[in-house]
Amino acid sequence: MTPQQKLNRFFSQYRLLRYKKGETFLRAGDTPAGVYFLKKGYVRLFSISSNGKELTLVIYKPGEFFPIVFTFTAKPSAYYFETLSEVEMIRAPREKFTPFIKENPDVFDEVNLRIIERFQIALRRMEYLTFGNANSRLASILLICARYFGIRKNHKEIKIPIPFTHKDIANLVGLARETVSIELKKFLDKKIVFYKGRRLVIKNREALRREASKL
């Protein structure tokens, strides 16, 4: 049995929770009621500055669990958690999950690999947020989303399955929504990306990489 299958089996013991898009189910300062396991949909972890500006730090996809800090330290959440789509989650008691992790070293190793991967993504985002202009920051986050969440449609096109609004993207790259709309239109006009329904599809990844490199 793979580590992911073990996680699925462990969480299947507990009740399924359903949320609509846009629900904030955990706030900074709250002590989580348990460890959440995402079965369907997408959840973002974000912070809010003193002037009310939001910055999305992590997006969780099906098969992942959170909050990581609470899971291993039992400390209250320092961030907000909000659904980006309709979501199905399972919540397990921390006092049950912690022994499960300790008793399954392969699951623990898998969790560590995911934490390392997220750290690498965070470093890349930090580089673009610090040095990039609006154009390169938008291009870089689309590439990261394509790599981490993307569904390959053919040998060129990659669909991002998350129903991002322009505000969602703005919160990822630390830009105003209006700026994201302007820069995204440039990519649409150049036929680098296009919309299929409410989902973005990357048509020319190499062109997007060139845009991202314009620091």
MARROPA-425186 format. One record per residue: residue number from 1; residue in three letters; z, y, x of N, C-alpha, C, O in turn. Coordinates in pm, whole numbers, m for minus. Atoms other than C-alpha are relative to their C-alpha. Example, Ala and Ser with C-alpha at 12.3 -4.5 7.8 and 13.67 -1.06 7.14 Angstrom:
2
n res n.w n.v n.u ca.w ca.v ca.u c.w c.v c.u o.w o.v o.u
1 ALA 0 m119 89 780 m450 1230 0 120 90 66 118 194
2 SER m6 m119 m82 714 m106 1367 73 109 m77 90 220 m26
***
This chain:
215
n res n.w n.v n.u ca.w ca.v ca.u c.w c.v c.u o.w o.v o.u
1 MET 0 m120 84 0 0 0 0 125 88 79 136 182
2 THR 10 m122 m79 m98 341 138 117 93 m31 181 79 m135
3 PRO m105 m98 29 152 629 167 m22 73 m133 73 97 m207
4 GLN 27 m71 126 m23 808 m121 29 m89 m120 81 m42 m221
5 GLN m29 94 109 1 498 m340 151 m15 m21 198 m29 m134
6 LYS m146 9 11 372 476 m262 57 124 m69 148 114 m151
7 LEU m43 m123 66 417 840 m362 m30 m5 m150 53 30 m233
8 ASN 39 10 140 227 779 m685 95 m93 m76 137 m61 m188
9 ARG m87 98 66 441 476 m767 142 55 m18 203 37 m123
10 PHE m135 m56 10 769 655 m692 8 101 m114 99 94 m197
11 PHE m9 m106 100 693 957 m910 m33 m49 m141 6 15 m239
12 SER 37 51 133 554 745 m1195 122 m41 m83 110 m65 m203
13 GLN m124 35 72 917 661 m1286 51 113 m88 134 92 m176
14 TYR m59 m118 63 976 1014 m1413 m95 65 m100 m214 33 m105
15 ARG 72 m59 113 864 1228 m1705 m111 95 45 m95 171 141
16 LEU 114 m87 m27 527 1404 m1704 23 136 m66 62 144 m183
17 LEU m12 m137 50 536 1784 m1745 m138 64 m5 m220 42 84
18 ARG 130 m67 14 242 1993 m1867 20 151 m7 112 200 m72
19 TYR m6 m146 m1 179 2363 m1804 m140 57 m24 m241 m3 12
20 LYS 126 m71 17 m90 2608 m1908 m29 84 124 59 107 206
21 LYS 37 m86 m112 m280 2822 m1660 78 131 m5 97 190 m112
22 GLY m67 m129 m9 m89 3127 m1538 149 m3 m25 211 103 m36
23 GLU m145 10 22 265 2996 m1593 74 m1 134 43 m81 222
24 THR m88 0 m116 524 3085 m1329 122 m85 m35 205 m44 m116
25 PHE m104 95 38 759 2787 m1343 115 m5 100 216 m72 76
26 LEU m107 m6 m99 967 2859 m1032 m7 136 68 m113 179 113
27 ARG m4 m135 m55 1079 3199 m902 84 5 126 170 m80 150
28 ALA m78 m19 m122 1216 3325 m572 147 14 m36 184 89 m126
29 GLY m144 m2 26 1591 3267 m563 47 m113 m89 166 m143 m94
30 ASP m37 113 86 1580 2977 m810 31 m123 84 m29 m144 190
31 THR m20 133 m57 1723 2640 m717 m83 m98 m82 m54 m117 m200
32 PRO 87 90 76 1451 2391 m816 78 m113 m67 179 m160 m15
33 ALA m65 109 73 1545 2128 m1073 m33 m136 60 24 m237 20
34 GLY 38 125 m64 1382 1865 m853 m121 20 88 m161 134 116
35 VAL 121 m3 m82 1082 1778 m638 m119 m23 m92 m122 m120 m168
36 TYR 116 7 88 748 1837 m812 m115 m75 69 m142 m55 188
37 PHE 117 74 m48 451 1603 m771 m117 35 m91 m111 14 m212
38 LEU 113 m51 78 115 1742 m880 m101 m112 m27 m157 m171 65
39 LYS 95 104 40 m103 1498 m1075 m136 57 m37 m239 m6 m12
40 LYS 126 m58 46 m366 1731 m1217 8 152 10 111 211 m23
41 GLY 4 m146 m6 m471 2091 m1155 43 55 135 56 m19 233
42 TYR m30 m70 m125 m375 2348 m892 116 97 m21 128 160 m127
43 VAL m118 m87 4 m58 2544 m815 0 87 124 m30 39 234
44 ARG m10 m87 m117 m14 2844 m590 145 37 28 225 53 m64
45 LEU m128 m52 m47 291 2947 m387 m29 142 48 m121 163 127
46 PHE 30 m138 m38 310 3325 m349 127 82 16 234 46 m32
47 SER m109 m95 m18 530 3614 m246 m39 131 m67 m156 156 m94
48 ILE 22 m132 59 569 3961 m398 69 103 87 188 92 116
49 SER m56 m105 m86 618 4270 m182 86 95 m82 91 86 m205
50 SER m89 m95 68 861 4551 m263 m76 94 m93 m19 148 m187
51 ASN 81 m86 88 574 4750 m417 m78 m80 m104 m166 m27 m172
52 GLY 59 82 105 470 4458 m638 m130 m70 36 m192 m132 m51
53 LYS 125 64 m40 172 4333 m437 23 m149 26 120 m187 92
54 GLU m12 145 m16 118 3956 m448 m87 m49 116 m195 4 142
55 LEU 77 66 m105 3 3738 m158 17 m150 m16 127 m203 m4
56 THR m3 146 12 m87 3373 m213 4 m62 139 m80 m31 223
57 LEU m20 60 m131 35 3166 80 m49 m144 8 m101 m187 111
58 VAL 39 142 3 m38 2806 m24 m57 m33 m137 m10 20 m239
59 ILE 49 58 126 m244 2629 m290 16 m151 10 m31 m214 105
60 TYR m21 145 4 m140 2276 m383 m105 m66 m89 m146 m10 m191
61 LYS 98 77 76 m384 2014 m507 62 m133 m44 169 m169 4
62 PRO m56 127 48 m333 1681 m689 35 m95 115 m39 m109 212
63 GLY m47 93 m102 m134 1427 m488 102 58 94 158 m13 178
64 GLU m95 m65 m89 90 1683 m317 131 28 m74 135 32 m197
65 PHE m130 m30 59 459 1759 m372 58 127 62 18 167 171
66 PHE m60 m127 m42 670 2074 m338 126 23 m82 147 m48 m180
67 PRO 3 m87 m118 879 2281 m266 46 m76 125 143 m151 120
68 ILE m29 74 m123 885 2150 91 138 34 54 215 m56 89
69 VAL m130 m41 m57 1187 2355 208 114 m59 m82 210 m112 m26
70 PHE m105 56 86 1397 2251 m92 11 m151 18 121 m207 19
71 THR 0 146 m13 1294 1888 m47 85 m46 117 157 m145 107
72 PHE m69 45 m120 1439 1869 302 131 73 30 209 27 112
73 THR m121 m77 m32 1716 2133 298 88 29 m121 204 67 m105
74 ALA m70 m31 125 1821 2177 m69 26 150 m18 106 189 m102
75 LYS m17 m144 14 1796 2555 m23 m84 53 m117 m188 m5 m148
76 PRO 78 m59 110 1679 2775 m314 m139 42 47 m162 64 166
77 SER 137 m41 m32 1313 2869 m329 m3 146 46 65 231 m9
78 ALA 19 m138 m47 1211 3178 m133 m129 59 m57 m160 176 m32
79 TYR 131 m43 49 878 3200 m317 m16 m31 m149 68 m96 m211
80 TYR 37 24 139 715 3195 m659 m105 m110 m5 m185 m127 87
81 PHE 99 105 21 511 2904 m796 m65 22 m136 4 35 m238
82 GLU 75 m29 123 238 2958 m1056 m119 m94 m11 m181 m129 90
83 THR 116 87 22 m29 2737 m1210 m129 81 5 m138 190 m51
84 LEU 132 m63 m8 m391 2826 m1129 m96 m60 m102 m208 m11 m119
85 SER 81 68 100 m525 2593 m1397 97 m73 m93 219 m64 m75
86 GLU m87 89 75 m393 2360 m1663 51 m107 96 m24 m159 179
87 VAL m65 83 m101 m149 2138 m1477 82 m111 m64 143 m93 m169
88 GLU m91 110 33 24 1802 m1507 81 m32 125 24 m56 232
89 MET m89 25 m113 327 1746 m1283 111 m96 m42 142 m111 m160
90 ILE m119 83 20 614 1504 m1245 111 58 86 88 95 201
91 ARG m114 m52 m76 959 1621 m1138 103 m110 19 153 m168 m77
92 ALA m97 104 m33 1189 1378 m959 125 63 60 115 167 126
93 PRO m123 m52 m61 1554 1435 m859 m8 m6 152 m52 m106 209
94 ARG 2 m3 m147 1587 1538 m495 84 m113 58 48 m172 160
95 GLU m90 103 m53 1875 1292 m448 m62 m140 m7 m12 m233 56
96 LYS 74 126 3 1632 1011 m535 m117 1 98 m150 m100 160
97 PHE 119 m10 m85 1334 1140 m339 34 m8 148 m38 m71 225
98 THR m37 m2 m142 1514 1198 m8 22 m140 56 m31 m170 163
99 PRO m13 138 m51 1625 832 33 m134 m74 2 m159 m155 92
100 PHE 131 64 3 1275 720 m67 m81 34 125 m143 m54 185
101 ILE 71 m43 m121 1124 924 218 57 m70 124 m18 m117 209
102 LYS m65 60 m117 1378 788 467 m28 m150 10 m36 m206 119
103 GLU 23 145 3 1313 429 359 m146 m37 22 m179 m155 37
104 ASN 143 24 m17 936 468 399 m55 88 112 m109 196 85
105 PRO 44 m81 m114 850 593 750 m147 40 m6 m184 147 41
106 ASP 142 m34 8 476 581 679 m23 118 m94 m112 200 m70
107 VAL 10 m115 90 523 823 388 49 126 71 m11 233 59
108 PHE m54 m114 m76 735 1049 609 m103 51 101 m120 171 117
109 ASP 103 m39 m96 460 1046 875 m115 73 m70 m168 171 m18
110 GLU 107 m64 76 200 1134 611 40 142 m41 m42 234 m35
111 VAL m50 m132 38 414 1425 492 m6 94 120 m47 210 106
112 ASN 4 m83 m120 445 1554 849 m143 41 36 m166 155 77
113 LEU 140 m32 m27 67 1536 896 m49 111 m92 m123 200 m49
114 ARG 41 m103 96 17 1745 582 61 135 35 m4 239 22
115 ILE m66 m125 m40 270 2003 702 m72 61 119 m92 182 125
116 ILE 72 m48 m118 88 2028 1036 m135 58 m40 m176 162 11
117 GLU 130 m49 46 m247 2067 858 14 136 m67 m67 226 m44
118 ARG m21 m129 68 m108 2348 641 34 109 102 m6 224 85
119 PHE m34 m96 m105 34 2516 952 m126 48 71 m140 167 101
120 GLN 126 m37 m65 m310 2509 1115 m82 93 m89 m142 189 m41
121 ILE 72 m87 94 m467 2660 802 64 139 m3 m5 240 m7
122 ALA m71 m128 3 m197 2929 797 m32 83 124 m47 205 114
123 LEU 34 m72 m123 m272 3021 1160 m140 60 m9 m162 174 32
124 ARG 137 m50 14 m642 3054 1083 m5 118 m96 m71 218 m70
125 ARG m4 m111 96 m572 3270 779 63 124 62 17 236 40
126 MET m67 m113 m64 m336 3487 984 m96 74 93 m94 197 100
127 GLU 98 m61 m90 m612 3547 1238 m96 90 m76 m122 203 m36
128 TYR 97 m79 78 m859 3664 974 67 117 m71 8 225 m81
129 LEU m69 m109 69 m600 3869 784 34 113 96 38 229 57
130 THR m39 m101 m99 m502 4047 1106 m120 73 58 m119 195 71
131 PHE 112 m59 m74 m839 4103 1273 m126 21 m84 m211 101 m47
132 GLY 124 m4 75 m1102 4058 1003 m14 122 m90 85 183 m130
133 ASN 26 m102 101 m1268 4316 781 m9 m69 m137 8 m191 m146
134 ALA 0 57 135 m1302 4266 405 m103 m112 m13 m76 m214 m75
135 ASN 108 98 9 m1630 4077 441 38 m132 67 22 m239 7
136 SER m34 122 m74 m1508 3830 704 122 m70 m59 131 m193 m56
137 ARG m119 60 62 m1174 3778 529 m38 m81 m124 13 m191 m146
138 LEU 45 71 119 m1347 3681 206 m78 m126 39 m56 m233 m18
139 ALA 79 115 m44 m1593 3454 386 90 m111 54 68 m228 26
140 SER m88 99 m61 m1314 3282 578 80 m77 m103 97 m198 m91
141 ILE m81 71 99 m1103 3204 272 m87 m92 m85 m40 m197 m128
142 LEU 90 89 73 m1405 3061 90 m30 m126 82 m40 m235 26
143 LEU 23 116 m88 m1472 2835 390 122 m92 2 108 m214 m2
144 ILE m122 80 m1 m1109 2723 400 14 m77 m132 48 m195 m132
145 CYS m9 66 131 m1112 2647 26 m104 m111 m14 m77 m216 m72
146 ALA 105 103 6 m1440 2458 61 40 m123 80 17 m236 38
147 ARG m40 112 m86 m1300 2247 343 115 m79 m61 117 m202 m55
148 TYR m122 66 46 m967 2172 176 m11 m53 m143 48 m156 m176
149 PHE 8 38 142 m1061 2152 m193 m142 m38 m44 m160 m96 m151
150 GLY 139 7 43 m1441 2139 m197 m50 m137 m41 m7 m240 11
151 ILE 70 121 46 m1654 1883 m379 m146 16 39 m215 106 m9
152 ARG 138 m11 m47 m1986 1823 m206 m96 m45 m109 m88 m158 m158
153 LYS 97 30 106 m2269 1838 m459 m124 m69 56 m181 m157 m8
154 ASN 113 62 m70 m2548 1748 m215 20 28 149 132 61 190
155 HIS m19 m18 m144 m2612 1783 158 27 145 40 61 172 155
156 LYS m24 m141 m32 m2576 2163 135 107 64 m87 195 134 m35
157 GLU m88 m72 92 m2385 2277 m173 139 m62 m8 155 m184 m11
158 ILE m139 43 13 m2005 2260 m197 65 79 m113 69 202 m109
159 LYS m64 m64 115 m1826 2333 m525 149 13 25 215 m84 64
160 ILE m144 m22 m5 m1478 2487 m519 54 m20 m141 23 61 m229
161 PRO m35 37 138 m1311 2325 m823 106 87 m66 132 73 m185
162 ILE m105 m86 57 m1038 2588 m870 m65 117 m74 m152 183 m18
163 PRO 62 m110 77 m1125 2842 m1146 54 136 44 126 202 m31
164 PHE m49 m126 m56 m1058 3146 m926 m52 120 m79 m171 128 m110
165 THR 41 m133 43 m1062 3492 m1079 m11 87 125 33 47 233
166 HIS 7 m90 m115 m1138 3788 m853 141 40 45 164 60 164
167 LYS m139 m32 m34 m766 3870 m868 63 m113 81 138 m88 175
168 ASP m53 114 m75 m679 3518 m749 m47 6 145 31 m16 238
169 ILE 56 m7 m135 m910 3559 m450 61 117 76 93 106 194
170 ALA m61 m118 m63 m771 3907 m380 140 m32 51 179 13 159
171 ASN m136 38 m41 m420 3759 m364 0 m96 118 100 m108 189
172 LEU 12 90 m115 m543 3505 m110 m32 74 129 14 36 236
173 VAL 48 m69 m121 m703 3753 129 67 134 24 37 201 123
174 GLY m72 m125 m21 m472 4052 85 m87 123 m18 m71 222 54
175 LEU 88 m113 28 m739 4283 m58 16 43 m146 71 m31 m227
176 ALA 2 m44 139 m774 4488 m375 m103 m81 m77 m204 m124 m21
177 ARG 94 77 82 m946 4309 m662 m138 64 1 m240 m6 6
178 GLU 128 m70 2 m1217 4576 m668 m79 m26 128 m202 m40 125
179 THR 67 28 m128 m1292 4516 m299 m58 m140 2 m170 m161 49
180 VAL 49 138 8 m1323 4142 m356 m126 m7 m86 m222 m75 m51
181 SER 117 1 89 m1566 4205 m643 m123 54 71 m233 m1 56
182 ILE 112 m60 m73 m1784 4426 m422 m53 m96 107 m173 m118 118
183 GLU 41 88 m110 m1786 4185 m126 m59 m132 m53 m154 m185 4
184 LEU 52 125 57 m1841 3878 m344 m140 20 m55 m225 m69 m45
185 LYS 135 m30 51 m2141 4045 m507 m103 m3 112 m217 m44 91
186 LYS 91 4 m115 m2295 4082 m160 m39 m145 31 m155 m174 60
187 PHE 28 142 m27 m2263 3705 m107 m89 m59 m110 m176 m141 m83
188 LEU 83 48 111 m2411 3642 m452 m143 50 15 m238 m26 m7
189 ASP 133 m58 m16 m2703 3877 m384 m77 m66 115 m199 m81 109
190 LYS 63 68 m115 m2770 3704 m50 m22 m149 m26 m76 m220 59
191 LYS 12 141 39 m2761 3369 m233 76 m93 95 36 m207 118
192 ILE m89 82 m82 m2486 3245 m2 90 m85 m91 121 m200 m59
193 VAL m80 71 100 m2277 3148 m306 m60 28 m137 m140 119 m154
194 PHE 37 m27 139 m2335 3122 m680 107 m60 m89 190 m141 m45
195 TYR m95 52 97 m2135 3050 m993 m64 m109 m84 m179 m99 m126
196 LYS 37 101 98 m2159 2734 m1197 115 m8 m99 220 m65 m70
197 GLY m112 m19 91 m1952 2805 m1505 94 102 62 51 212 99
198 ARG m99 m89 m61 m1633 2961 m1370 35 m43 143 129 10 202
199 ARG m29 51 m134 m1646 2773 m1039 m102 54 100 m222 60 73
200 LEU 87 m45 m108 m1785 2910 m714 m61 m121 71 7 m221 94
201 VAL 69 102 m78 m2041 2699 m531 m55 66 126 m125 167 119
202 ILE 54 m50 m127 m2119 2757 m164 m137 m64 21 m148 m186 32
203 LYS 137 49 m14 m2495 2727 m123 m42 m8 146 m116 m98 186
204 ASN 40 m7 m141 m2530 2822 244 125 18 86 168 130 112
205 ARG m125 m6 m76 m2223 2735 449 m20 64 137 68 133 186
206 GLU 25 m60 m132 m2384 2835 780 m4 152 m9 49 221 78
207 ALA 4 m146 18 m2455 3185 649 141 54 m24 175 162 24
208 LEU m137 m43 26 m2096 3206 525 82 m1 130 166 87 151
209 ARG m67 4 m130 m1972 3104 871 m37 122 84 47 177 154
210 ARG 42 m119 m75 m2176 3385 1024 71 124 m52 110 211 26
211 GLU m72 m113 58 m2017 3631 782 146 m1 45 204 104 73
212 ALA m140 12 m39 m1671 3499 871 22 37 146 131 82 183
213 SER m14 m27 m144 m1736 3546 1244 m12 148 33 9 187 148
214 LYS 16 m144 m24 m1796 3921 1203 135 70 m5 162 150 m94
215 LEU m135 m59 m4 m1441 4018 1299 m5 145 46 98 211 56
***
